[in-house]
Amino acid sequence: MIHRKLEHALAGFQAGMLGGLAMLGLLVSISILDRHSWSSYLTVLGALLWGPRVLPDRAGWPAVSGAALELLIAATAGVLFGIIFSGAVGSRRIGLIAVAWGAALFYVTDWLFRVTSPVVSQYLPRTALLVGHLVYGICLAAIGWIANSGERNQPGTIMQP
């Protein structure tokens, strides 16, 4: 039997990764709609690790590392969300809490980007990132479904319609 907090942390990891992938898809789509290379915003995120020399949009390891950084942040925030709000996972207001968590994550990461690399903060589209973080919050709201799916699959339980 898995401890309840660990179960919610793992559910937060899953929901966070789902939200991170949704954010990456949104960033790639917005890059294409802005008539940039598909990897331009991922490369900007990668510049946090590689430095500003990669900003003339090189699709390669800087873009891969930018995507990995985004997924790492999303998964870590999902785990923290699962641990902190483990008591509210079954409630109906988890969706609102999750969207607020996504918005708060946007402001925290925006502040961190400004402090660590102002160049990166300058090139990232803030509105697209805010929308991406709200989509992340919506995906994070699935934590209740993910955490409770184990209870539904236990042998001997009767499925309720």
C-alpha positions in Angstrom: 0.0 0.0 0.0 1.4 3.4 -1.0 1.2 6.2 1.5 -1.4 8.8 0.5 1.0 11.7 0.2 3.3 9.7 -2.1 0.3 8.7 -4.2 -0.7 12.3 -4.6 2.9 13.3 -5.3 3.1 10.7 -8.1 -0.3 11.8 -9.4 1.1 15.4 -9.4 4.1 14.3 -11.3 1.9 12.7 -14.0 -0.4 15.7 -14.2 2.5 18.1 -14.2 4.2 16.2 -17.1 0.9 16.2 -19.0 0.6 20.0 -18.4 4.3 20.5 -19.4 3.8 18.7 -22.7 0.7 20.8 -23.3 2.7 23.9 -22.7 5.4 22.8 -25.0 2.9 22.0 -27.7 1.4 25.5 -27.2 4.8 27.2 -27.4 5.7 25.3 -30.6 2.3 26.2 -32.1 2.7 29.9 -31.3 6.3 29.8 -32.7 4.9 28.5 -36.0 2.0 31.0 -36.0 4.5 33.8 -35.4 6.3 32.6 -38.5 9.4 31.6 -36.5 11.1 28.3 -36.5 9.2 25.6 -34.5 12.0 25.5 -32.0 12.6 29.3 -31.5 10.9 29.6 -28.1 12.4 26.3 -26.9 15.8 27.6 -27.9 15.1 30.7 -25.9 14.4 28.5 -22.9 17.6 26.6 -23.6 19.5 29.9 -23.5 18.9 29.8 -19.8 21.4 26.9 -19.7 23.6 27.5 -22.7 23.8 31.3 -22.5 22.7 33.9 -25.0 25.0 32.8 -27.7 22.5 30.2 -28.9 19.7 32.8 -29.5 20.2 33.0 -33.2 17.7 30.1 -33.2 19.6 26.9 -33.6 17.3 23.9 -33.6 19.4 21.3 -31.7 20.6 20.7 -28.2 19.6 24.1 -26.9 16.0 23.5 -28.0 16.1 20.0 -26.5 17.5 21.3 -23.2 14.9 24.1 -23.2 12.1 21.6 -23.6 13.7 19.4 -20.9 14.0 22.4 -18.5 10.3 23.2 -19.1 9.3 19.6 -18.4 11.5 19.5 -15.2 9.8 22.7 -13.9 6.3 21.4 -14.8 6.9 18.0 -13.1 8.5 19.5 -10.0 5.6 22.0 -9.6 3.2 19.1 -10.1 4.8 17.1 -7.4 4.7 20.1 -5.0 1.1 20.7 -5.9 0.2 17.1 -5.2 1.9 17.2 -1.8 0.6 20.6 -0.7 -3.0 20.1 -1.8 -3.3 16.4 -1.1 -6.3 17.0 1.1 -8.2 18.9 -1.6 -7.6 16.4 -4.4 -11.1 14.9 -4.1 -12.9 18.2 -3.9 -14.6 20.1 -6.7 -12.6 23.2 -6.3 -9.3 21.5 -7.2 -9.7 22.9 -10.8 -9.7 26.4 -9.5 -6.8 25.8 -7.2 -4.9 24.2 -10.0 -5.4 27.1 -12.5 -4.4 29.5 -9.7 -1.3 27.3 -9.2 -0.5 27.5 -12.9 -0.8 31.3 -12.8 1.4 31.5 -9.7 4.0 29.3 -11.4 4.0 31.7 -14.4 4.8 34.7 -12.1 7.5 32.8 -10.2 9.2 31.5 -13.4 8.9 34.9 -15.0 10.6 36.5 -12.0 13.3 33.8 -12.0 13.9 34.3 -15.7 14.3 38.1 -15.2 16.8 37.5 -12.4 18.9 34.8 -13.9 18.8 35.8 -17.6 17.2 39.1 -18.6 17.9 38.2 -22.3 15.7 35.1 -22.0 12.9 37.1 -20.3 13.1 39.6 -23.1 12.6 37.1 -25.9 9.9 34.9 -24.4 6.3 35.9 -25.3 4.7 36.7 -21.9 1.1 36.4 -23.1 1.7 33.0 -24.7 3.5 31.9 -21.5 0.6 33.0 -19.3 -1.9 31.1 -21.5 0.4 28.1 -21.5 0.6 28.2 -17.7 -3.2 28.4 -17.4 -3.4 25.4 -19.8 -0.9 23.7 -17.4 -3.2 24.5 -14.5 -6.1 22.9 -16.3 -4.1 19.8 -17.0 -3.0 19.8 -13.4 -6.6 19.7 -12.3 -6.6 16.1 -13.6 -4.7 15.2 -10.5 -8.0 14.3 -8.7 -8.8 11.8 -11.5 -5.3 10.4 -11.6 -5.1 10.0 -7.8 -8.5 8.4 -7.5 -8.0 6.1 -10.5 -6.0 3.6 -8.3 -9.0 3.3 -5.9 -11.3 2.5 -8.8 -9.0 -0.3 -10.1 -8.7 -2.1 -6.8 -9.9 -5.7 -6.9 -13.2 -6.2 -5.1 -14.5 -2.6 -5.5 -17.8 -2.0 -7.2 -17.7 0.5 -10.0 -20.2 3.4 -9.5 -21.7 5.0 -12.6 
